[in-house]
Amino acid sequence: MTNAIKAVEEEGLTVRLAAELYGIPKSTLYDRIRGNVQHGTKPGPVPYLTKEEEVILAKFLIKCSQIGFPRTVSEVLALVRQTIQSKGLSDVSISYGWWQKFCNRHSELSLRTAVPLSLSRAIATDNSVIQKYFDILEDTLKENSLFNNPTRIFNCDETGLPLNPKSLKVVSGRGAKNVSQITGEGKSQITVLACTCAAGVPLPPFVIFDRKTFNDQLMVGEIPGTLYGSSPNGWISRELFLYWFHKLFLTSVPSVRPLLLLMDGHSTHYGPDLIKIAAEEQILIFVLPPNTTHLTQPLDKGCFGPLKTAWKAVCHEFCTKNPGCVVTRYNFSVLFADAWRRSMTQRNIASGFEVTGICPFNRNAIKTVGASVDYIFKPIHHKRQPAETPTDKHKETKYEKEPNSKPGHGTSLIRYICHHLSLTRLYEVAGTREGEVGSQPEGMEGLGEVDNQAGAVGGKQVGDTVEYRYNLLPAAVVEEADSRTGEEEQLMAAEEEAPCQSQT
């Protein structure tokens, strides 16, 4: 098309000859030359967002997901809808079809089910904590000749298997509203303590029933070598863990010493008696950092997920093949043995140690959040909020109430993200620490500050007004937006300053 236009405008060819020469419809070439259709545009309505805005939106959504604040589809559609309204198109509706086409244009986006992550775990998995853990682990492995020695590295942890697990997806008639499956009653679960070797070999399990007395019928169909225990609530205790360590672990591991045993720091996992026996047997007890076992525990990463999936499948198959029968403590052992054999494979066990960077040793195996967590949750300063008057209670700035009240207001998706999203108001996503220069992650350079944003911190209402920083978009993008919206900034500054002056 470009060459055809040049042939007509510069070389003097007729539209008909140029169209035949370059294989372009005559009417199409004629419309471009006369200016009826702008060259480079596609037919159809004007897109809601420009290509640049779509790229910014995609990067923003990915960054929100990386720092632990992902957005839902409805929130994205609401953001786009309000952005379009700020451009003066109030009668436009954004449907789910737009989201599907948006994802087709940006293949780096996908819908995923978010896994809940507590604040304590988010803080504990800061990159500095993980690297310090790997420093200590590497020194321990090298000092004791255990570096990349899988036959002498072990990991133990316990998990709970409910007698009434959640049902699997089943086949039913279309339109059926209530699809049920007959199961047992109660919410009892059996605790299983597992221990695996980095070479891919599991030790026999330690099964704890919620009983005061033990019945031999509970062992029918057991895994050979299984150790049993009982407690009133079915949970492990310090005495039961010491019993397992002395009766099963020491009798099952190789005779070569020393050995490394990794486990979490739960209070039931170690005590004076355990430490004394471990020292005598040359067993190195290595406690994983608190609130990091979802990343550092080999059993959690490689085995317990497949074990619980297999347990659900085995229980469903049992109830299907035996109508009227439910899973009880007396048929637990035979069903658990089947699930154990399906899940505790050499591949799953070895992959658990590999993805956690323990064996083979790899300090870069664990991927932490791109921005440091203390950047996300760091208030800048506190300022006392003046007493609220009845007239101020329902006061809103003109910008917040009427986005289109002044020419040019809110015409950029960048400005909307910066001034309207709660994430950018409440949290600092990245930036340099105080006194440090140049420590920002790539694409996270400064956007400025948001002043006088009242809110709640840590779930408690705060009487002070807290100022937070936001930092989500690349500096080049912000500079471009600032150059386009210099007049908007002056208008917004005047509007935001007016209420403060009236209060003083």
C-alpha positions, 0 to 999 in steps of 0.5 A: 500500500505504501509503495502504491501511494508513493507511485501515484503521488511521486512517480505520477502513475494513475490510480488504476495503473498503480492498483493493478501493478501492486495488486490493490483494489482501486477503490481502496487505493483511491480512498487512501490517496484522497484522504477518505481513509487514513493509511495504517488504520483498520476498518471498524469502530475506534478501539477503546484503548490505544495500543500504548494504553493496552501495554501499560494496562497489561504491565500493570496487571502483571505487576499487581499479581507479582506483588500479591494484589492480583485483579479480577476480570470485573475489576479490570473491566471497571477500570477500562469502563471508567477510563473510557467515561473519562474520555467522554464516551459515557454510553459505551459498555465493556463486555467480557468479549472485550476481555477475551480479545484483550487477552488474545492481543496480550498472550502474556496474560492468563486467568489463574486461581490465586492461592491465599498468602498470609502477610507473615508469609509474604514478609518472611519470603523476602529475598534477603531472608531466603538468601540468608537461609541459603547461606546457612544451608550451604555452609552446613552442607559443605562443613559436613560433607553433605553438599549434593549428597542425596542419600544423606539429606532428609526432610520430615513433615506432617499433613492431615487426611480427612475422612470426608475429603472434598468431592471431585468433579462428577458427571451430571445432567445439564441444568442440575442444581443439586448434585450430591455424593453420599459420604460419612459424617463428621470432620475427623482427619488422620495425621500422617508424618512423612519423611523422605530422602533426597535420593527419592526414597520414602521412609514408612509413614507414621500414622496418628489416630484420634483415639485414646486407645489403639485397636489392631483392626486399624492396621488392616491393609497397612503399608509395611513398616508403618508406625502408629500413634494415638492422641485425643485430638489426632494431632502430633505432640512432642512425645509422639515426634520423639517416639517416631524419631527414636523408633522409626527414623533412626532404625530406617536411615543409613548407618553412615554419619552425619545425616541432615534432617530438615523440618519446620520449627513447630514446637512439637518437632524438637525438645531437649530430649530430641536434641540430645539423642540427635547429637549422640547419633550425629543427626543435624537438625536443620530448622527451616525459616519460619513462614517459608515452608510453602517455598522451602519444604520439599514435602510441601512442594513435591509430595503432599499435593499429589498425596491429597489428590490421590487420597480424594481419588481413592476415597471417591473410588471406594464410595463408588464401588461400595454403595452405602459404605463410607470411609472410616478409621477401620478402612483408612489404612488400606485406602491410604496405602493405595494413595501413598503408593500413587503419590510418594514416587521417586520422581515426586520426592526428588523434584521436591528437593530440586525445586527448593534448591536443596539437592542439587544445591541451587540458591536461585531455585526459589523465586521471590516477589519482584519488589521487596515486601518492606517496599510494599508496606512502608508508610512514609510519614504520619500527619494529624488529620484536622477534626471533621466538620459536618460540611466536610463529611460529604465533601468531594473534590470536583475531580473525584465527583466529575471526571469530565468536569474540565477539559482534558481531565482523566483522558489518560489511562496512566492518570486514572491508574495513578489517582484512582486505584486503591493499590497505588494509594495504599502501598509503595510497590517499589523504589529505593530504600532510605539512603540508597540509590539505584535499587529499584527493580526494572520498570519500577522508577518513580511516579510521585506521591499521593498526599492526604489519603486517609485510611486503615493500616493493618486492619485498624482505623487510624486517626492520623492521615497517612501519606503513601507512595505509589510506584507502578509504571516505568519512568519513561511512560510517566514522563510521556504522560506528564508532557501530555497532561501538564495542564491537568496536573495544575488543575488537579493540584489547585483542586486538591489544595483548596480543601486543605486551605479551607480547613486551616 
